[in-house]
Amino acid sequence: MPDKMKWILENIKALSPHEKATLAHCLISSLDDTNEEHVDGAWIQIAEHRFAQLESGAVEARLAGKKSN
């Protein structure tokens, strides 16, 4: 275990409940940020690909909820 992690785990007991909650929130938020960047990038790629298909005529636009025959 890295020294920084050991230090945090040894000293976390000295924190107040509010400080522990703040720390937990910050840690969880930092995980979410990483995942969102990856997801946002994937959605951008999908949107660009679909737009290129529309512009090239490979697919046709249709209203949402309408079934094609």
Protein Blocks (a to p, Z undefined) as FASTA:
>chain_A
ZZklmmmmmmmmmpcfklmmmmmmmmmmmmmmmmmmmmmmmmmmmmmmmmmmmmnopacc
ddehiacZZ
